[in-house]
């Protein structure tokens, strides 16, 4: 049984089928496809290795922005003030 458009909109994006994504507006379709592609890269990653993207000043304040150097997964750590 096919879900209604409202049910599709309330469903987490990684649980949508390609047919359901095709029913969304073009902007939402693009976003959903990007999310699914990023998820596939993260799942296929050989091992998450952080690559720092912040400054020394950021690190001194406890904020350590980083991304995996293989798949791009956000690995930011914010220890707070």
Secondary structure, DSSP 8 states (H G I E B T S, - for coil): ----HHHHHHS-GGG--HHHHHTS-HHHHHHHHHHHHHHHHHHH-S---EEE-S-HHHHHTTEE-EEETTT--B--EE---
